Amino acid sequence: MTYTTQPGTGTGTGTGTGTGTGSVTGPGRLKFLALNGSERPDGNIVHALRRVEEILAGQQADLEVVRLWDLRLSPCGPCGDCNFRTRPCALDDGLRPLIDRMAAADALIYATSVHGFGSAPTMPTFIERSGTGHLRFDRVLTNKVGGVLVTGRRYSHVETHNHLLNNVLLNRMIVPGHGFPSVLFGNEKGEVLGDEEGMEMLRRMVIRMARLARVLREHRELTGADLLADEYAGERDRCPVALPAPRSA
């Protein structure tokens, strides 16, 4: 598992020897990119993502993890023109290279711990800056396979999961159903690994994501086309609507 702290630079590799269940062979390795919204370098999200790496090893897939805390992200500023501008945000905070890497991946996992009944603070900042400032103009994540992972001690797992899931769907990603949401309960470091049902849901999610990503890739390679391509780049390219003629008095 490669951990990336700045755009375009790897800082180390993790280890994983497990193979998961349902090994897959086929042309080319899949690329998964996980966005870790937790600020803790060895928290439960990291422990869960190590398990994800082990599962992906059996699916001929590699995992790269971006720790959002290490990027130079800042909340949207007071300019307030995002709803009117026609070009991506010009703020140079390292986000553009990350979006390019997201666009190059086969599958994306949004991962966060629960803080104050919601996501850890870097995740909402990332969603706002990437979505409002960049992705709304050109949905480059369309038809990527998406998944969500949430860890927490006791509360707001599902609410936080739904928040991230809605953003995954907003970016036109494809989410394979896998049963219950991938939410893990735990407090101390590594404690989530003892959540047997949660870890089983995580395993199912990752395997189904990998298999779906491979089906989509192989279909594009066989046909030379993307059957799910969207003719509208973003929500600003709305379908023309014919307004009814005004009624005469």
C-alpha positions as semicolon CSV with decimal commas, in nm:
position;residue;x (nm);y (nm);z (nm)
1;M;0,000;0,000;0,000
2;T;0,148;0,330;-0,107
3;Y;0,091;0,630;0,118
4;T;0,102;0,968;-0,054
5;T;0,129;1,286;0,147
6;Q;0,190;1,539;-0,129
7;P;0,065;1,530;-0,488
8;G;0,288;1,313;-0,700
9;T;0,519;1,196;-0,421
10;G;0,512;0,862;-0,245
11;T;0,646;0,845;0,108
12;G;0,655;0,475;0,181
13;T;0,490;0,142;0,134
14;G;0,283;-0,068;0,365
15;T;0,280;-0,445;0,387
16;G;0,006;-0,698;0,335
17;T;0,017;-1,070;0,270
18;G;-0,347;-1,173;0,273
19;T;-0,532;-1,250;-0,050
20;G;-0,894;-1,201;0,047
21;T;-1,156;-1,424;-0,112
22;G;-1,235;-1,489;-0,475
23;S;-0,903;-1,427;-0,649
24;V;-0,921;-1,278;-0,996
25;T;-0,683;-1,314;-1,287
26;G;-0,699;-1,103;-1,598
27;P;-0,518;-0,847;-1,808
28;G;-0,367;-0,556;-1,621
29;R;-0,380;-0,461;-1,254
30;L;-0,652;-0,237;-1,125
31;K;-0,566;0,085;-0,946
32;F;-0,757;0,178;-0,630
33;L;-0,715;0,519;-0,468
34;A;-0,831;0,572;-0,109
35;L;-0,886;0,922;0,030
36;N;-0,818;0,911;0,404
37;G;-0,990;1,199;0,582
38;S;-0,855;1,114;0,928
39;E;-0,574;1,319;1,078
40;R;-0,437;1,023;1,274
41;P;-0,139;0,856;1,102
42;D;-0,207;0,519;1,265
43;G;-0,576;0,539;1,343
44;N;-0,851;0,290;1,270
45;I;-0,893;0,409;0,911
46;V;-0,530;0,316;0,842
47;H;-0,577;-0,027;1,000
48;A;-0,889;-0,086;0,791
49;L;-0,714;0,023;0,472
50;R;-0,434;-0,224;0,537
51;R;-0,699;-0,492;0,533
52;V;-0,832;-0,345;0,207
53;E;-0,485;-0,383;0,057
54;E;-0,475;-0,748;0,158
55;I;-0,812;-0,812;-0,005
56;L;-0,712;-0,631;-0,324
57;A;-0,400;-0,846;-0,354
58;G;-0,629;-1,134;-0,444
59;Q;-0,808;-0,920;-0,701
60;Q;-0,500;-0,820;-0,902
61;A;-0,534;-0,463;-0,777
62;D;-0,304;-0,209;-0,610
63;L;-0,397;0,046;-0,346
64;E;-0,267;0,400;-0,308
65;V;-0,372;0,601;-0,003
66;V;-0,382;0,980;0,008
67;R;-0,387;1,125;0,359
68;L;-0,581;1,447;0,308
69;W;-0,442;1,594;0,629
70;D;-0,099;1,619;0,465
71;L;-0,221;1,825;0,169
72;R;-0,234;2,202;0,167
73;L;-0,613;2,220;0,161
74;S;-0,807;2,518;0,291
75;P;-1,182;2,581;0,297
76;C;-1,344;2,779;0,019
77;G;-1,274;3,150;0,064
78;P;-1,495;3,460;0,061
79;C;-1,478;3,518;-0,318
80;G;-1,822;3,356;-0,352
81;D;-1,816;3,327;-0,730
82;C;-1,816;2,947;-0,758
83;N;-2,179;2,944;-0,871
84;F;-2,105;3,186;-1,154
85;R;-1,752;3,115;-1,274
86;T;-1,692;2,895;-1,579
87;R;-1,340;2,777;-1,496
88;P;-1,196;2,568;-1,212
89;C;-1,069;2,743;-0,902
90;A;-0,724;2,897;-0,949
91;L;-0,616;2,849;-0,585
92;D;-0,283;2,666;-0,589
93;D;-0,315;2,421;-0,299
94;G;-0,206;2,097;-0,464
95;L;-0,561;1,980;-0,529
96;R;-0,545;1,975;-0,908
97;P;-0,273;1,704;-0,926
98;L;-0,474;1,491;-0,682
99;I;-0,785;1,518;-0,899
100;D;-0,580;1,410;-1,200
101;R;-0,472;1,100;-1,008
102;M;-0,830;1,032;-0,904
103;A;-0,930;1,049;-1,271
104;A;-0,659;0,795;-1,356
105;A;-0,778;0,539;-1,099
106;D;-1,019;0,254;-1,165
107;A;-1,187;0,281;-0,824
108;L;-1,203;0,528;-0,537
109;I;-1,271;0,479;-0,167
110;Y;-1,376;0,775;0,047
111;A;-1,267;0,692;0,402
112;T;-1,314;0,890;0,721
113;S;-1,351;0,859;1,095
114;V;-1,647;1,014;1,278
115;H;-1,585;1,348;1,451
116;G;-1,862;1,546;1,619
117;F;-2,144;1,348;1,455
118;G;-1,988;1,389;1,109
119;S;-1,674;1,340;0,904
120;A;-1,327;1,424;1,031
121;P;-1,274;1,792;0,933
122;T;-1,039;1,738;0,639
123;M;-1,296;1,534;0,447
124;P;-1,567;1,805;0,422
125;T;-1,296;2,054;0,323
126;F;-1,178;1,821;0,048
127;I;-1,534;1,759;-0,074
128;E;-1,607;2,132;-0,088
129;R;-1,280;2,232;-0,253
130;S;-1,270;1,947;-0,503
131;G;-1,639;1,952;-0,586
132;T;-1,720;2,322;-0,594
133;G;-1,385;2,434;-0,729
134;H;-1,310;2,161;-0,981
135;L;-1,530;1,857;-1,033
136;R;-1,853;2,046;-1,098
137;F;-1,714;2,176;-1,428
138;D;-1,618;1,839;-1,572
139;R;-1,724;1,517;-1,400
140;V;-1,398;1,331;-1,464
141;L;-1,493;1,067;-1,206
142;T;-1,791;0,953;-1,411
143;N;-1,815;0,571;-1,417
144;K;-1,533;0,519;-1,171
145;V;-1,628;0,254;-0,917
146;G;-1,687;0,415;-0,579
147;G;-1,702;0,298;-0,219
148;V;-1,728;0,448;0,130
149;L;-1,560;0,343;0,456
150;V;-1,642;0,495;0,796
151;T;-1,495;0,420;1,138
152;G;-1,603;0,552;1,476
153;R;-1,649;0,475;1,842
154;R;-2,027;0,460;1,879
155;Y;-2,242;0,711;1,689
156;S;-2,326;0,870;1,350
157;H;-2,160;0,607;1,134
158;V;-2,452;0,573;0,893
159;E;-2,517;0,950;0,874
160;T;-2,152;1,009;0,790
161;H;-2,158;0,722;0,541
162;N;-2,462;0,869;0,366
163;H;-2,296;1,210;0,339
164;L;-1,995;1,061;0,160
165;L;-2,211;0,829;-0,049
166;N;-2,416;1,122;-0,180
167;N;-2,095;1,293;-0,292
168;V;-1,975;0,975;-0,463
169;L;-2,306;0,957;-0,651
170;L;-2,296;1,329;-0,732
171;N;-1,972;1,264;-0,916
172;R;-2,148;0,996;-1,123
173;M;-1,949;0,708;-0,984
174;I;-2,093;0,357;-0,978
175;V;-2,145;0,200;-0,635
176;P;-2,193;-0,178;-0,616
177;G;-2,434;-0,291;-0,349
178;H;-2,275;-0,526;-0,098
179;G;-2,519;-0,557;0,191
180;F;-2,487;-0,339;0,502
181;P;-2,273;-0,023;0,476
182;S;-1,900;-0,054;0,543
183;V;-1,905;0,108;0,886
184;L;-1,666;-0,014;1,154
185;F;-1,700;0,029;1,529
186;G;-1,393;0,082;1,744
187;N;-1,216;0,335;1,965
188;E;-0,855;0,236;2,030
189;K;-0,612;0,195;1,740
190;G;-0,684;-0,124;1,550
191;E;-0,997;-0,198;1,750
192;V;-1,214;-0,192;1,436
193;L;-1,044;-0,510;1,320
194;G;-1,243;-0,690;1,588
195;D;-1,576;-0,575;1,442
196;E;-1,642;-0,902;1,261
197;E;-1,960;-0,801;1,081
198;G;-1,820;-0,461;0,980
199;M;-1,502;-0,619;0,846
200;E;-1,707;-0,871;0,650
201;M;-1,903;-0,587;0,489
202;L;-1,574;-0,416;0,403
203;R;-1,445;-0,736;0,243
204;R;-1,760;-0,774;0,036
205;M;-1,748;-0,410;-0,074
206;V;-1,386;-0,426;-0,186
207;I;-1,428;-0,751;-0,380
208;R;-1,740;-0,630;-0,558
209;M;-1,573;-0,298;-0,638
210;A;-1,275;-0,477;-0,792
211;R;-1,488;-0,715;-0,995
212;L;-1,710;-0,436;-1,124
213;A;-1,410;-0,220;-1,213
214;R;-1,264;-0,509;-1,411
215;V;-1,591;-0,570;-1,596
216;L;-1,613;-0,203;-1,690
217;R;-1,251;-0,191;-1,805
218;E;-1,275;-0,508;-2,010
219;H;-1,598;-0,389;-2,173
220;R;-1,429;-0,065;-2,281
221;E;-1,130;-0,257;-2,415
222;L;-1,349;-0,501;-2,610
223;T;-1,586;-0,244;-2,757
224;G;-1,363;0,061;-2,779
225;A;-1,643;0,267;-2,624
226;D;-1,794;0,357;-2,289
227;L;-2,159;0,261;-2,298
228;L;-2,221;0,465;-1,981
229;A;-2,061;0,784;-2,109
230;D;-2,263;1,095;-2,023
231;E;-2,320;1,356;-2,291
232;Y;-2,325;1,635;-2,032
233;A;-1,991;1,731;-1,880
234;G;-2,145;1,878;-1,566
235;E;-2,469;1,992;-1,411
236;R;-2,425;2,330;-1,580
237;D;-2,482;2,153;-1,913
238;R;-2,849;2,103;-1,850
239;C;-3,093;1,946;-2,093
240;P;-3,284;2,219;-2,277
241;V;-3,637;2,257;-2,144
242;A;-3,918;2,379;-2,364
243;L;-4,121;2,633;-2,168
244;P;-4,498;2,636;-2,227
245;A;-4,632;2,923;-2,432
246;P;-4,793;3,198;-2,221
247;R;-5,168;3,182;-2,206
248;S;-5,362;3,460;-2,367
249;A;-5,577;3,669;-2,142
